[in-house]
Amino acid sequence: MEPRIIGDEPGTRVTVEVDWDVIEGSLEADLFEDSTLTEGADDLRAWRAGALQGARHALDEARALPCRLRVTEIYGELDQTNPTIVGAACAHAVWEAIGFWPSEAQTQMLDNEVADSTTRGAMALPRFGCS
């Protein structure tokens, strides 16, 4: 496994690990889930989905070779974070982890999606990565 890479958006942090020693690529979110957690449980499930969508988008945009990518940590404030923000943070973490430098247009698209996400509802998944 490569070192852990962290992607940040305001108030949100996502940590990923990349393993290139694979035959077939995979995306995983190995996040601790406390079965007794009630407050924010739906948010955490939506954040996980957003992170995986952001990771998929980043790998597609980078045309990356197959790898095993694990999202190992998501941190966010329940009142400030949504799945699109998590997805954007994850995309940046993936790009950094694989050594990909996104174009200004790619970065701007993520920024626009994050800005637009506040009008689509707290649980709305990101629209990027929907190929």
Backbone as ProteinMPNN parsed JSONL, in Angstrom:
{"seq_chain_A": "MEPRIIGDEPGTRVTVEVDWDVIEGSLEADLFEDSTLTEGADDLRAWRAGALQGARHALDEARALPCRLRVTEIYGELDQTNPTIVGAACAHAVWEAIGFWPSEAQTQMLDNEVADSTTRGAMALPRFGCS", "coords_chain_A": {"N_chain_A": [[0.84, -1.18, 0.0], [0.526, 2.202, -0.796], [1.648, 5.287, 0.782], [-0.645, 6.984, 2.982], [-2.849, 9.372, 1.677], [-4.155, 12.599, 1.941], [-7.048, 14.434, 1.175], [-8.405, 17.675, 1.061], [-11.229, 19.715, 1.622], [-12.919, 22.717, 2.485], [-13.57, 22.265, 5.88], [-13.743, 19.517, 5.621], [-12.23, 16.318, 5.34], [-10.576, 13.732, 3.623], [-9.088, 10.569, 3.551], [-6.987, 8.463, 1.665], [-5.694, 5.337, 0.411], [-3.478, 3.771, -1.878], [-2.914, 0.914, -3.846], [-0.861, -0.444, -6.156], [-0.157, -2.955, -6.893], [-1.861, -4.963, -8.188], [-4.075, -7.058, -10.075], [-6.614, -6.624, -10.955], [-8.582, -3.741, -10.699], [-10.03, -2.023, -7.841], [-12.42, -0.369, -5.741], [-12.778, 0.715, -2.459], [-14.318, 1.408, 0.669], [-13.159, 1.461, 3.576], [-14.312, 2.036, 6.305], [-14.815, 2.733, 9.719], [-17.741, 1.735, 11.247], [-19.953, 2.465, 13.67], [-22.264, 0.553, 15.142], [-24.022, 1.474, 16.965], [-24.31, 4.095, 16.453], [-26.393, 6.804, 15.961], [-27.08, 9.556, 15.47], [-26.365, 11.239, 12.569], [-25.865, 8.959, 11.05], [-27.099, 8.395, 8.556], [-25.979, 10.473, 7.107], [-23.279, 9.705, 7.122], [-23.349, 7.35, 5.596], [-24.13, 8.452, 3.147], [-21.951, 10.149, 2.737], [-19.94, 8.259, 2.388], [-20.772, 7.076, -0.025], [-20.515, 9.334, -1.665], [-17.734, 9.731, -1.487], [-16.747, 7.412, -2.758], [-17.791, 7.826, -5.302], [-16.441, 10.181, -5.988], [-13.802, 9.191, -5.991], [-13.94, 7.291, -8.057], [-14.499, 9.01, -10.196], [-12.133, 10.573, -10.213], [-10.162, 8.637, -10.836], [-11.073, 7.838, -13.373], [-10.889, 10.274, -14.803], [-8.14, 10.648, -14.733], [-7.335, 8.548, -16.18], [-6.245, 6.272, -15.023], [-4.137, 3.457, -14.304], [-5.17, 0.109, -13.42], [-5.877, -0.199, -9.967], [-5.914, -0.811, -6.435], [-7.93, 0.982, -4.498], [-8.418, 2.489, -1.461], [-10.626, 4.136, 0.633], [-9.973, 5.431, 3.625], [-10.584, 7.147, 5.668], [-12.973, 9.566, 6.565], [-13.637, 12.798, 7.387], [-15.805, 15.203, 8.618], [-17.96, 18.009, 9.251], [-21.192, 17.648, 10.483], [-23.094, 19.62, 9.948], [-21.992, 21.074, 7.893], [-20.934, 19.593, 5.845], [-21.383, 17.656, 2.882], [-22.289, 14.94, 0.596], [-21.207, 15.668, -1.928], [-19.158, 17.484, -1.358], [-17.488, 15.792, 0.103], [-16.931, 13.956, -1.935], [-15.488, 15.586, -3.742], [-13.245, 16.253, -2.169], [-12.209, 13.7, -1.902], [-11.614, 13.087, -4.581], [-9.513, 14.909, -5.058], [-7.65, 13.884, -3.221], [-7.179, 11.357, -4.323], [-6.076, 12.057, -6.829], [-3.713, 13.285, -5.956], [-2.514, 11.108, -4.692], [-1.982, 9.365, -6.811], [-0.309, 10.811, -8.339], [-1.266, 12.576, -10.279], [-1.87, 15.504, -12.096], [-4.464, 17.577, -12.105], [-6.236, 19.356, -14.664], [-6.916, 22.881, -14.974], [-9.554, 23.17, -15.72], [-10.673, 20.733, -14.867], [-10.373, 20.948, -12.087], [-11.884, 23.255, -11.652], [-14.428, 22.35, -12.367], [-14.997, 20.564, -10.262], [-14.994, 22.423, -8.146], [-17.179, 24.016, -8.914], [-19.255, 22.144, -8.72], [-19.211, 21.637, -5.97], [-19.928, 24.174, -4.994], [-22.506, 24.349, -6.081], [-23.721, 22.273, -4.777], [-24.91, 22.882, -2.359], [-27.443, 23.718, -2.887], [-28.859, 21.519, -3.626], [-29.693, 19.768, -1.686], [-28.976, 18.066, 1.379], [-28.28, 15.363, 1.235], [-27.793, 14.77, -1.369], [-26.093, 13.121, -3.965], [-22.875, 13.536, -5.551], [-22.686, 14.955, -8.851], [-20.641, 14.597, -10.565], [-18.564, 12.079, -12.011], [-20.455, 10.422, -12.983], [-20.484, 8.594, -15.279]], "CA_chain_A": [[0.0, 0.0, 0.0], [1.215, 3.495, -0.817], [1.323, 6.09, 1.961], [-1.974, 7.581, 3.012], [-2.919, 10.713, 1.111], [-5.33, 13.302, 2.447], [-7.618, 15.508, 0.368], [-9.155, 18.599, 1.899], [-12.15, 20.767, 1.215], [-13.191, 23.401, 3.756], [-14.33, 21.516, 6.87], [-13.854, 18.105, 5.259], [-10.962, 15.666, 5.033], [-10.697, 12.34, 3.185], [-7.791, 9.908, 3.459], [-7.02, 7.301, 0.777], [-4.495, 4.54, 0.186], [-3.468, 3.188, -3.218], [-2.065, -0.253, -4.043], [-0.735, -0.693, -7.596], [0.211, -4.354, -7.1], [-3.104, -5.708, -8.365], [-4.421, -7.414, -11.455], [-7.896, -5.993, -11.225], [-8.794, -2.601, -9.826], [-11.189, -2.026, -6.957], [-12.643, 0.775, -4.862], [-13.323, 0.289, -1.175], [-14.398, 2.39, 1.743], [-12.971, 0.718, 4.829], [-14.559, 3.018, 7.35], [-15.399, 2.192, 10.929], [-19.14, 2.094, 11.458], [-20.432, 2.106, 14.994], [-23.66, 0.136, 14.977], [-24.867, 2.211, 17.903], [-24.388, 5.483, 16.01], [-27.701, 7.195, 15.434], [-26.967, 10.878, 14.873], [-25.46, 11.339, 11.442], [-25.619, 7.685, 10.363], [-27.467, 8.553, 7.151], [-24.962, 11.343, 6.516], [-22.058, 8.936, 6.919], [-23.562, 6.464, 4.44], [-24.118, 9.306, 1.959], [-20.575, 10.595, 2.547], [-19.206, 7.117, 1.825], [-21.156, 6.986, -1.437], [-19.895, 10.479, -2.328], [-16.292, 9.476, -1.579], [-16.509, 6.409, -3.798], [-18.072, 8.458, -6.591], [-15.323, 11.073, -6.254], [-12.643, 8.367, -6.321], [-14.171, 6.737, -9.401], [-14.347, 10.127, -11.128], [-10.719, 10.937, -10.29], [-9.44, 7.593, -11.574], [-11.489, 7.924, -14.77], [-10.318, 11.488, -15.394], [-6.695, 10.463, -14.834], [-7.099, 7.344, -16.987], [-5.277, 5.556, -14.194], [-4.026, 2.011, -14.405], [-5.904, -0.552, -12.334], [-5.287, -0.145, -8.635], [-6.838, -1.0, -5.315], [-8.003, 2.253, -3.807], [-9.195, 2.4, -0.222], [-10.924, 5.33, 1.407], [-9.782, 4.945, 4.989], [-11.085, 8.088, 6.657], [-13.729, 10.744, 6.155], [-13.941, 13.686, 8.496], [-16.578, 16.373, 8.219], [-18.931, 18.538, 10.208], [-22.519, 17.26, 10.016], [-23.869, 20.762, 9.467], [-21.288, 21.778, 6.824], [-20.403, 18.654, 4.855], [-22.358, 16.856, 2.147], [-21.591, 13.949, -0.216], [-20.45, 16.273, -3.022], [-17.923, 18.024, -0.769], [-16.653, 14.618, 0.39], [-16.481, 13.436, -3.23], [-14.447, 16.471, -4.272], [-12.044, 16.049, -1.347], [-11.678, 12.385, -2.24], [-11.014, 13.192, -5.921], [-8.21, 15.569, -4.902], [-6.757, 12.941, -2.539], [-6.806, 10.321, -5.291], [-5.146, 12.638, -7.8], [-2.412, 13.452, -5.307], [-1.957, 9.781, -4.412], [-1.514, 8.708, -8.04], [0.612, 11.706, -9.03], [-1.944, 13.195, -11.428], [-2.094, 16.948, -11.941], [-5.679, 17.903, -12.849], [-6.245, 20.631, -15.384], [-7.706, 23.928, -14.325], [-10.967, 22.873, -16.013], [-11.092, 19.638, -13.997], [-10.482, 21.499, -10.74], [-13.004, 24.191, -11.634], [-15.659, 21.564, -12.39], [-15.244, 20.121, -8.888], [-15.353, 23.605, -7.362], [-18.549, 24.397, -9.282], [-20.165, 21.149, -8.149], [-19.266, 21.876, -4.526], [-20.718, 25.389, -4.792], [-23.893, 24.046, -6.438], [-24.261, 21.184, -3.949], [-25.686, 23.399, -1.231], [-28.826, 23.949, -3.32], [-29.463, 20.257, -4.046], [-30.083, 18.925, -0.556], [-27.848, 17.581, 2.178], [-27.923, 13.979, 0.935], [-27.639, 14.596, -2.826], [-24.79, 12.624, -4.371], [-22.233, 14.374, -6.564], [-23.043, 14.677, -10.244], [-19.439, 14.183, -11.307], [-18.314, 10.644, -11.898], [-21.635, 9.683, -13.465], [-20.247, 8.333, -16.698]], "C_chain_A": [[0.881, 1.238, 0.0], [0.867, 4.265, 0.452], [-0.069, 6.695, 1.845], [-1.896, 9.006, 2.503], [-4.227, 11.346, 1.559], [-5.747, 14.377, 1.467], [-8.486, 16.376, 1.249], [-10.087, 19.474, 1.08], [-12.46, 21.473, 2.519], [-14.079, 22.566, 4.683], [-14.423, 20.026, 6.63], [-12.476, 17.56, 4.912], [-11.236, 14.211, 4.666], [-9.292, 11.773, 3.039], [-7.93, 8.657, 2.594], [-5.662, 6.598, 0.78], [-4.612, 3.894, -1.18], [-2.493, 2.024, -3.253], [-2.045, -0.554, -5.537], [-0.457, -2.161, -7.896], [-1.039, -5.231, -7.169], [-3.286, -6.039, -9.84], [-5.687, -6.691, -11.873], [-8.121, -4.873, -10.216], [-10.028, -2.747, -8.951], [-11.231, -0.726, -6.169], [-13.294, 0.272, -3.596], [-13.403, 1.48, -0.244], [-14.365, 1.622, 3.047], [-13.097, 1.686, 5.992], [-15.211, 2.331, 8.534], [-16.846, 2.655, 11.022], [-19.567, 1.58, 12.814], [-21.911, 1.775, 14.872], [-24.59, 0.854, 15.939], [-25.023, 3.681, 17.51], [-25.779, 5.772, 15.471], [-27.611, 8.554, 14.769], [-25.934, 10.849, 13.75], [-25.231, 10.057, 10.684], [-25.978, 7.774, 8.885], [-26.458, 9.433, 6.425], [-23.704, 10.542, 6.2], [-22.189, 7.977, 5.742], [-23.523, 7.268, 3.144], [-22.704, 9.811, 1.682], [-19.736, 9.482, 1.929], [-19.509, 6.986, 0.333], [-20.523, 8.134, -2.228], [-18.402, 10.281, -2.514], [-15.981, 8.483, -2.685], [-16.773, 6.986, -5.188], [-16.947, 9.42, -6.971], [-14.069, 10.313, -6.649], [-12.765, 7.806, -7.732], [-13.957, 7.819, -10.46], [-12.872, 10.482, -11.314], [-9.915, 9.917, -11.085], [-9.796, 7.626, -13.057], [-10.85, 9.117, -15.464], [-8.814, 11.34, -15.627], [-6.331, 9.311, -15.768], [-6.036, 6.468, -16.316], [-5.283, 4.061, -14.502], [-4.818, 1.375, -13.273], [-5.14, -0.482, -11.017], [-6.365, -0.522, -7.625], [-6.814, 0.301, -4.539], [-8.922, 2.104, -2.616], [-9.386, 3.785, 0.356], [-10.895, 4.878, 2.856], [-10.316, 5.89, 6.047], [-11.86, 9.2, 5.97], [-14.008, 11.538, 7.421], [-14.734, 14.857, 7.944], [-17.5, 16.8, 9.337], [-20.324, 18.249, 9.664], [-23.303, 18.426, 9.432], [-23.202, 21.495, 8.3], [-20.86, 20.885, 5.669], [-21.545, 17.917, 4.184], [-21.599, 15.888, 1.234], [-20.765, 14.536, -1.361], [-19.135, 16.845, -2.514], [-16.965, 16.878, -0.454], [-16.092, 14.045, -0.909], [-15.374, 14.277, -3.837], [-13.149, 16.315, -3.491], [-11.385, 14.716, -1.691], [-11.004, 12.416, -3.62], [-9.629, 13.836, -5.826], [-7.203, 14.642, -4.226], [-6.273, 11.86, -3.499], [-5.797, 10.879, -6.283], [-3.763, 12.822, -7.199], [-1.737, 12.097, -5.101], [-1.378, 9.12, -5.656], [-0.589, 9.606, -8.852], [0.03, 12.346, -10.274], [-2.175, 14.667, -11.136], [-3.32, 17.325, -12.759], [-5.542, 19.249, -13.554], [-7.059, 21.645, -14.597], [-9.195, 23.668, -14.541], [-11.489, 21.756, -15.109], [-11.29, 20.125, -12.563], [-11.678, 22.435, -10.63], [-14.343, 23.455, -11.64], [-15.998, 21.065, -10.994], [-15.685, 21.293, -8.014], [-16.786, 24.039, -7.649], [-19.57, 23.434, -8.691], [-20.318, 21.339, -6.641], [-20.138, 23.091, -4.242], [-22.199, 25.129, -5.056], [-24.54, 23.052, -5.478], [-25.133, 21.68, -2.802], [-27.142, 23.64, -1.606], [-29.557, 22.654, -3.658], [-29.865, 19.344, -2.909], [-28.882, 18.265, 0.089], [-27.396, 16.186, 1.798], [-27.7, 13.728, -0.543], [-26.212, 14.158, -3.151], [-24.19, 13.545, -5.427], [-22.68, 13.983, -7.965], [-21.83, 14.333, -11.069], [-19.251, 12.687, -11.094], [-19.483, 9.8, -12.341], [-21.469, 9.409, -14.954], [-20.96, 7.086, -17.16]], "O_chain_A": [[1.874, 1.301, 0.726], [-0.106, 3.933, 1.128], [-0.593, 6.888, 0.748], [-0.986, 9.756, 2.857], [-5.275, 10.702, 1.555], [-4.915, 15.144, 0.98], [-9.224, 15.869, 2.094], [-9.751, 19.911, -0.02], [-12.279, 20.879, 3.582], [-15.199, 22.203, 4.321], [-15.12, 19.329, 7.369], [-11.663, 18.235, 4.281], [-12.033, 13.539, 5.32], [-8.411, 12.418, 2.472], [-8.872, 7.883, 2.762], [-4.633, 7.188, 1.107], [-5.704, 3.512, -1.602], [-1.375, 2.13, -2.749], [-3.077, -0.88, -6.122], [-0.519, -2.568, -9.056], [-1.251, -6.111, -6.335], [-2.726, -5.388, -10.722], [-5.808, -6.21, -12.999], [-7.878, -5.044, -9.021], [-10.95, -3.495, -9.274], [-10.208, -0.073, -5.959], [-14.247, -0.505, -3.644], [-12.64, 2.438, -0.367], [-15.397, 1.188, 3.56], [-12.101, 2.098, 6.585], [-16.057, 1.453, 8.368], [-17.131, 3.845, 10.886], [-19.538, 0.375, 13.064], [-22.717, 2.641, 14.532], [-25.807, 0.847, 15.754], [-25.77, 4.424, 18.146], [-26.277, 5.045, 14.611], [-28.022, 8.702, 13.618], [-24.779, 10.481, 13.96], [-24.452, 10.061, 9.731], [-25.232, 7.275, 8.043], [-26.119, 9.177, 5.27], [-23.129, 10.69, 5.122], [-21.243, 7.809, 4.973], [-22.948, 6.819, 2.153], [-22.295, 9.894, 0.524], [-18.916, 9.736, 1.047], [-18.598, 6.804, -0.475], [-20.045, 7.924, -3.343], [-17.854, 10.616, -3.563], [-15.051, 8.691, -3.464], [-16.059, 6.67, -6.14], [-16.542, 9.477, -8.132], [-13.345, 10.74, -7.547], [-11.81, 7.843, -8.508], [-13.319, 7.581, -11.486], [-12.413, 10.671, -12.441], [-9.084, 10.287, -11.914], [-8.921, 7.46, -13.908], [-10.331, 8.995, -16.574], [-8.283, 11.853, -16.612], [-5.162, 9.123, -16.107], [-5.084, 6.002, -16.942], [-6.297, 3.49, -14.903], [-5.107, 2.032, -12.272], [-3.926, -0.68, -10.967], [-7.557, -0.543, -7.931], [-5.782, 0.678, -3.984], [-10.06, 1.652, -2.744], [-8.421, 4.525, 0.547], [-11.697, 4.041, 3.268], [-10.487, 5.495, 7.201], [-11.451, 9.709, 4.926], [-14.546, 11.014, 8.397], [-14.372, 15.432, 6.918], [-17.782, 16.032, 10.256], [-20.615, 18.567, 8.511], [-24.097, 18.235, 8.511], [-23.779, 22.442, 7.765], [-20.464, 21.386, 4.616], [-22.548, 17.59, 4.818], [-20.38, 16.004, 1.108], [-19.736, 13.971, -1.731], [-18.104, 16.704, -3.172], [-15.766, 16.98, -0.714], [-14.916, 13.69, -0.977], [-14.418, 13.734, -4.391], [-12.072, 16.253, -4.083], [-10.161, 14.617, -1.762], [-9.936, 11.829, -3.798], [-8.68, 13.358, -6.448], [-6.034, 14.613, -4.609], [-5.098, 11.492, -3.488], [-4.775, 10.248, -6.55], [-2.756, 12.55, -7.852], [-0.532, 11.959, -5.312], [-0.389, 8.393, -5.567], [-0.133, 9.218, -9.928], [0.758, 12.628, -11.225], [-2.626, 15.028, -10.049], [-3.238, 17.391, -13.986], [-4.832, 20.146, -13.099], [-7.794, 21.296, -13.674], [-10.005, 23.916, -13.649], [-12.624, 21.824, -14.635], [-12.263, 19.756, -11.905], [-12.4, 22.413, -9.634], [-15.291, 23.892, -10.987], [-17.155, 21.129, -10.578], [-16.632, 21.174, -7.236], [-17.525, 24.391, -6.729], [-20.626, 23.854, -8.218], [-21.417, 21.217, -6.101], [-20.99, 23.052, -3.355], [-23.054, 25.635, -4.33], [-25.765, 22.993, -5.374], [-26.006, 20.952, -2.33], [-27.992, 23.756, -0.723], [-30.753, 22.683, -3.949], [-30.339, 18.235, -3.156], [-27.896, 17.948, -0.576], [-26.233, 15.845, 2.016], [-27.443, 12.593, -0.943], [-25.245, 14.751, -2.671], [-24.919, 14.256, -6.119], [-23.009, 12.827, -8.226], [-21.972, 13.82, -12.179], [-19.727, 12.118, -10.112], [-19.506, 8.593, -12.104], [-22.218, 9.927, -15.782], [-20.866, 6.72, -18.332]]}, "name": "protein", "num_of_chains": 1, "seq": "MEPRIIGDEPGTRVTVEVDWDVIEGSLEADLFEDSTLTEGADDLRAWRAGALQGARHALDEARALPCRLRVTEIYGELDQTNPTIVGAACAHAVWEAIGFWPSEAQTQMLDNEVADSTTRGAMALPRFGCS"}
